Amino acid sequence: MLRRGVFVRTSELAPLTVEDNAVLRARAYSAIAAIPPIFAGRTAAAIHGLPLLSDDGKTHVVSPNGRPGSGYEIVRHRGLLDNADVTEIGGLLCTSLARTVADVARAESKELAVSVADAALRQTAYRSPGVYDEAAAEALKEAARRTLLTQAVGRVQARRVLEFADGRAQLPGESISRIRLAELGFAVPSLQVPIRGPRGRTYWVDFGLDDVEAWGEFDGKTKYGALASAEGKSPGEIVAEEKLREDWIRGVTRRPVVRWGWGDITDAATLGRRLAAFGIRPNPSRPGTSSPKIASA
């Protein structure tokens, strides 16, 4: 039972993602609410198709000041919304993309805030590999900044998140990697860097650590399996191709390539040790290139 009078089979819940569960809870609440709720924060992010990283088990809504406070399952956020702050997606009312990005940036951890902001910018500004609409990205950032004018709590953190956000990051792991690199003192990395490959191919590298002349790649848990499924190949074939790809990149650029995964980005020190094992450390001799600061959560 999701809510009183709303049921779902346990077997149907098993394959759902964190985001799927958040949307399902929203639909269950909407089904029994006397007045259509306006979903906000983490719940709105899930409805927009943005990543949540973890499940807080709550449903977040915007409520008029006169409504009761938050309960065990429902978190009510106070605040007034303009018409432009509300949209409808799949039959659910929620805060607009810009308002959602700003609200998450104000209230959540820097890891979640940057992951959501990066993904929202990617939705808005990513066109194809190597084509990123800077004007569209800045327009979304500016719209999010405008919503902060009436907010007091978390406004400084939200502005820093918006300054840092970049839709060229493809996955939450890449977003968090960017945070860790900034915390370690690396310069702002180039993202999704094209490298000319053999027979007219183009290889894309996640991070160009240009201040230390190295390349970085984030490996999620499902990367090789997903690639194998998409391309009709075995995981072994994908791994072999990745090795050839890395050998080519090292050879033509004369730069080392280092990979890391989720276990390496739990904190800056852990990623720092991973990079240092390959002789890659921040270069303090290049002033003016450090990443924008991200406020602590």
C-alpha positions in Angstrom: 0.0 0.0 0.0 1.5 3.3 -1.1 -1.2 5.4 0.7 -4.6 4.6 2.2 -6.7 3.2 -0.7 -3.7 3.2 -3.1 -2.1 -0.2 -3.6 0.8 -1.6 -5.8 2.3 -5.1 -6.0 5.6 -5.5 -4.3 7.0 -7.2 -7.4 6.2 -4.1 -9.4 8.3 -1.9 -7.1 11.5 -4.0 -7.3 12.8 -2.7 -10.6 11.9 0.9 -10.0 14.6 3.5 -9.6 14.8 6.1 -6.8 13.2 8.6 -9.2 10.5 6.2 -10.2 9.6 5.7 -6.6 9.4 9.4 -5.9 7.0 9.9 -8.9 4.9 6.9 -7.9 4.4 8.4 -4.4 3.5 11.7 -6.0 0.8 9.9 -8.1 -0.5 8.1 -5.1 -0.8 11.3 -3.1 -2.4 13.2 -6.0 -5.0 10.4 -6.4 -6.4 11.0 -2.9 -5.8 14.8 -2.4 -8.9 16.9 -2.3 -7.0 19.7 -4.1 -4.4 18.9 -6.8 -1.1 19.3 -5.0 1.9 21.2 -6.4 5.0 19.0 -6.0 8.3 20.7 -5.2 11.9 20.1 -4.3 13.1 16.5 -4.7 9.7 15.2 -5.8 9.5 17.9 -8.5 13.0 17.0 -9.6 12.0 13.4 -10.1 8.9 14.4 -12.1 11.2 16.5 -14.4 13.4 13.4 -14.9 16.3 14.7 -12.8 18.5 12.4 -10.6 18.0 12.1 -6.9 21.0 10.0 -5.8 19.1 8.6 -2.8 15.5 8.2 -1.6 14.3 10.2 1.5 11.0 8.4 1.4 9.1 11.7 1.4 6.8 13.5 -0.9 7.5 17.2 -1.2 4.8 19.8 -1.9 4.3 23.6 -1.8 1.6 24.6 0.6 -0.1 27.9 1.4 1.0 29.3 4.8 -2.3 28.4 6.4 -1.9 24.6 5.9 -0.6 22.3 8.6 3.1 21.5 8.8 4.9 18.5 7.5 4.0 15.0 8.5 5.8 11.6 8.4 5.4 11.2 4.6 4.6 14.6 3.3 7.0 17.6 3.5 5.2 20.9 3.0 7.3 23.8 1.8 6.0 27.3 2.5 6.1 29.9 -0.2 4.1 31.6 -2.9 4.3 30.6 -6.5 3.8 32.7 -9.7 2.1 31.1 -12.7 5.5 30.8 -14.3 6.7 28.8 -11.3 4.2 25.9 -12.0 4.0 23.4 -14.8 2.2 20.1 -15.5 4.0 17.0 -16.4 2.2 13.7 -17.0 -0.8 14.9 -15.2 1.1 16.1 -12.1 1.5 19.7 -11.1 5.0 20.6 -10.0 7.3 23.6 -9.8 8.9 24.7 -13.0 12.3 23.4 -14.0 14.0 26.7 -13.0 12.2 26.9 -9.6 12.9 23.2 -9.0 16.6 23.7 -9.6 16.7 26.7 -7.3 14.8 25.0 -4.5 16.9 21.9 -4.6 20.1 24.0 -4.7 18.9 25.9 -1.6 17.8 23.0 0.5 19.7 19.9 -0.4 23.4 18.7 -0.2 25.8 20.2 -2.7 26.2 16.7 -4.3 22.4 16.4 -5.0 22.1 20.1 -5.9 24.9 20.1 -8.5 23.6 16.7 -9.9 20.1 18.2 -10.4 21.4 21.5 -11.8 23.8 19.8 -14.2 21.0 17.4 -15.4 18.5 20.3 -15.9 21.0 22.2 -17.9 21.7 19.1 -20.0 18.0 18.8 -20.7 17.9 22.4 -21.7 21.1 23.0 -23.5 22.7 19.8 -24.7 22.0 19.3 -28.4 24.4 16.5 -29.6 28.0 15.5 -28.8 30.1 18.6 -28.8 27.1 20.9 -29.2 26.0 22.8 -26.1 23.8 25.8 -26.2 25.5 28.3 -23.8 22.7 30.8 -24.3 20.0 28.3 -23.3 22.0 27.2 -20.3 22.5 30.7 -19.1 18.8 31.5 -19.6 17.9 28.6 -17.3 20.4 29.7 -14.7 19.1 33.3 -14.8 15.5 32.1 -14.4 16.6 30.1 -11.4 18.4 33.1 -9.9 15.3 35.2 -10.3 13.3 32.7 -8.1 15.9 33.2 -5.4 15.1 36.9 -5.0 12.2 36.1 -2.7 14.0 33.4 -0.8 16.3 33.9 2.2 17.3 30.5 3.4 20.0 28.8 1.3 20.3 31.6 -1.2 24.1 31.9 -1.1 24.6 28.2 -1.5 22.1 28.1 -4.4 23.9 30.9 -6.2 27.2 29.0 -5.9 25.6 25.9 -7.2 24.2 27.7 -10.3 27.6 29.3 -10.9 29.2 25.9 -10.8 26.6 23.9 -12.8 27.4 22.7 -16.3 25.1 20.6 -18.4 28.0 18.9 -20.2 28.3 16.6 -17.3 26.4 13.5 -18.4 25.8 11.6 -15.2 25.5 12.3 -11.4 28.8 10.6 -10.9 30.4 13.1 -13.3 28.7 16.0 -11.4 30.0 14.7 -8.0 33.5 14.1 -9.6 33.5 17.8 -10.6 32.8 18.8 -7.0 35.6 16.6 -5.7 38.1 18.0 -8.3 37.2 21.5 -7.2 37.6 20.6 -3.5 41.1 19.2 -4.3 42.1 22.4 -6.0 42.2 21.4 -9.7 41.4 23.9 -12.3 38.0 23.8 -14.0 38.1 20.7 -16.2 37.1 20.6 -19.8 34.1 18.3 -20.2 33.3 15.8 -22.9 36.5 16.5 -24.8 36.6 15.3 -28.4 39.7 13.4 -29.5 40.2 12.4 -33.2 40.3 8.6 -33.4 41.3 6.2 -36.1 39.3 5.8 -39.3 37.4 9.1 -38.8 36.1 8.2 -35.4 35.8 10.7 -32.5 36.5 9.6 -28.9 34.9 11.6 -26.1 36.7 11.9 -22.8 34.8 12.9 -19.6 37.3 15.2 -18.1 40.2 17.2 -19.5 42.5 18.0 -16.5 44.3 20.6 -18.6 46.2 22.2 -15.7 48.0 18.9 -15.1 47.9 17.5 -18.7 45.8 14.4 -17.9 42.5 12.8 -18.8 39.9 11.6 -16.4 37.0 9.1 -16.9 34.2 8.3 -14.5 32.9 4.7 -14.6 29.5 4.0 -13.3 28.6 0.5 -12.1 26.5 -0.3 -15.2 28.6 1.4 -17.9 29.9 -1.6 -19.7 26.7 -3.6 -19.4 24.7 -0.7 -20.7 27.0 -0.1 -23.6 27.1 -3.8 -24.5 23.3 -4.0 -24.5 23.0 -0.8 -26.6 25.5 -2.0 -29.2 24.7 -5.7 -29.2 28.1 -6.7 -27.9 29.4 -8.7 -25.0 30.8 -6.8 -21.9 34.1 -8.4 -22.8 34.1 -6.9 -26.2 33.2 -3.5 -24.8 36.1 -3.7 -22.3 38.5 -4.7 -25.1 37.4 -1.7 -27.2 37.8 0.6 -24.2 41.4 -0.6 -23.8 42.2 0.1 -27.4 40.4 3.5 -27.1 42.5 4.5 -24.1 45.7 3.3 -25.7 45.0 5.5 -28.7 44.2 8.5 -26.5 47.4 8.1 -24.5 49.4 7.7 -27.7 48.2 10.7 -29.6 47.9 13.1 -26.7 50.9 12.0 -24.6 48.6 12.3 -21.6 47.8 9.7 -18.9 44.2 8.5 -18.6 42.9 7.7 -15.1 39.5 6.1 -14.3 37.6 6.3 -11.1 34.2 5.1 -9.9 31.6 5.7 -7.2 33.8 4.4 -4.4 36.5 7.0 -5.3 34.2 10.1 -5.0 32.8 9.6 -1.5 35.1 12.5 -0.5 37.9 14.6 -1.9 40.6 12.8 -0.1 39.6 9.4 -1.6 39.7 10.8 -5.1 42.9 12.6 -4.4 44.6 9.3 -3.4 43.3 7.7 -6.6 44.7 10.4 -8.8 48.0 10.6 -6.8 48.6 6.9 -7.5 48.9 7.9 -11.1 51.1 10.9 -10.3 48.2 13.4 -10.9 48.0 16.2 -8.3 46.7 19.8 -8.4 49.0 22.4 -9.9 49.2 25.3 -7.5 51.5 27.3 -9.9 48.6 28.3 -12.2 46.7 31.2 -10.5 43.3 32.2 -11.6 42.2 28.8 -12.9 40.7 27.2 -9.8 37.1 26.0 -9.8 34.3 28.1 -8.4 33.6 27.4 -4.7 30.7 25.2 -3.7 29.2 26.0 -0.3 29.2 23.2 2.2 26.0 21.3 2.7 
